[in-house]
Amino acid sequence: MTSCTAPTRWRIFATLLLITTVAVSGCGDSHTAPPEPAVDIAKLDSGNYPTTPQDVEKAKTPESSAVQESIRMADVVPLMMDIDSRMIYSPGLSEAGTAAYPPPILDKDTTFSDVAPGLVAGWFTRGRRRSDMELGLAADMTVLRFGTAEQAANAARAIADNERGQYPGKATATIPEYPAAQADLNQYDALRTWLVSDTYVVSTYVSDALTTPPDPAPLIQFTKKVLDKLIDGLKNFRPTPADQLTTLAADKDGLLGRTLPEDKPSATTGVYSPHAALHRQMRPDLSKRAFDDAKVDLVSSNADTVYRTADSAAAHRLRAAFLDELSVDYQPIDGPPGLPTAKCLKNRDPDESELRCYLTYDRYVAEVMDTQPQILYQQTAAQYKLLAAGR
């Protein structure tokens, strides 16, 4: 066999180096967003939906400020998967609890402010081990901040009494290291707990329908972990004084003003940190990975949801992650006419009417939902115009 001479070996090395450099450059290109298809904004049908960014600060109210304070609190409220990594499912229904939007934990005939006055801000979250809450460990948590410690103590008693009136307990329980907590097992063998911590009231509901025979010990231990994690998180929260809530910024970098608005604000309207936004994701574990990859740093929620990522390539990756997550339950449908940057879906279940569109524009991803195709398309077109305005 003929050996390679030194010059020959050098030529081979140089050739391999060139091939490697080209290959690496090609891999780098995979992180570059494809060119955006041309969109003629004038031809987009946005119906009567707003297409001009709003000055949210001018529309700020005490009620909307209390919601934004609640969203600030959500940034220190743990996700259930932070407590148990198996708790990766959520209905995505987390929201603020305020005087204007009281938490739905009392019976329908009781007005929250009548029995628990002084509510300033609050947050509700939940998680479960499987998509069906009847198939394993599931937990709900509500944390409410009141104006004074006395109001919090009175509210905790009123809430516990009301819930026990609706669903009588069959046995009391004790949460280790929380002697002041009220806890009992209800007729469904779920553990309910109410705790006062300074001006905060914490209410939890933990169940495991698969445990046969029912065993309260794991529920008690999980509740303790929930309380430990929450109380630790609240130490890092700097509450805004109740009489200064309207000094909170209603928007950040104009993102909420460029998000399609509802006719009126709700208990979810505001700007979120990535962690706070994960409370409203149905698979927070998958969403967290997608958020981290795309470097999501801000989320706004109103009639739809807008996610701000690192750049255009990151926005495309985030949308791809959302579409991949939904691929089992949703199938592709045509998008709005003239808007090729929107990818739209419908639920595969014929009994479900939900439709979705995921739109990219620059570093943003918008998530739009409705049940009527025409409304969905017009809202998606309006959202595109809002993101494109002034750009």
Stockholm file with secondary structure:
# STOCKHOLM 1.0

chainA/1-391         MTSCTAPTRWRIFATLLLITTVAVSGCGDSHTAPPEPAVDIAKLDSGNYPTTPQDVEKAKTPESSAVQESIRMADVVPLMMDIDSRMIYSPGLSEAGTAAYPPPILDKDTTFSDVAPGLVAGWFTRGRRRSDMELGLAADMTVLRFGTAEQAANAARAIADNERGQYPGKATATIPEYPAAQADLNQYDALRTWLVSDTYVVSTYVSDALTTPPDPAPLIQFTKKVLDKLIDGLKNFRPTPADQLTTLAADKDGLLGRTLPEDKPSATTGVYSPHAALHRQMRPDLSKRAFDDAKVDLVSSNADTVYRTADSAAAHRLRAAFLDELSVDYQPIDGPPGLPTAKCLKNRDPDESELRCYLTYDRYVAEVMDTQPQILYQQTAAQYKLLAAGR
#=GR chainA/1-391 SS CCCCCHHHHHHHHHHHHHHHHHHHHHHHHTTSCCCCCCCCGGGCCCTTSCCSCCCGGGGCCHHHHHHHHHHHHHTTSCCHHHHCTTCCBCCSCCEECCSSSCCTTSCTTSCHHHHSTTEEEEEEEEEESSSSTTSSEEEEEEEEEESSHHHHHHHHHHHHHHHHHHSCEEEECCCTTCTTCEEEEETTSCEEEEEEETTEEEEEEEEETTCSSCCHHHHHHHHHHHHHHHHHHHTTCCCCCGGGGGGSCSCSTTTGGGSCCCSSCCTTCEEECHHHHHTTCSSHHHHHHHHHHHTCCEEEESSSEEEECSSHHHHHHHHHHHHHHHTTTEEEECCCTTCTTEEEEEESSTTCCCEEEEEEETTEEEEEEESSHHHHHHHHHHHHHHHHTTC
#=GC SS_cons         CCCCCHHHHHHHHHHHHHHHHHHHHHHHHTTSCCCCCCCCGGGCCCTTSCCSCCCGGGGCCHHHHHHHHHHHHHTTSCCHHHHCTTCCBCCSCCEECCSSSCCTTSCTTSCHHHHSTTEEEEEEEEEESSSSTTSSEEEEEEEEEESSHHHHHHHHHHHHHHHHHHSCEEEECCCTTCTTCEEEEETTSCEEEEEEETTEEEEEEEEETTCSSCCHHHHHHHHHHHHHHHHHHHTTCCCCCGGGGGGSCSCSTTTGGGSCCCSSCCTTCEEECHHHHHTTCSSHHHHHHHHHHHTCCEEEESSSEEEECSSHHHHHHHHHHHHHHHTTTEEEECCCTTCTTEEEEEESSTTCCCEEEEEEETTEEEEEEESSHHHHHHHHHHHHHHHHTTC
//
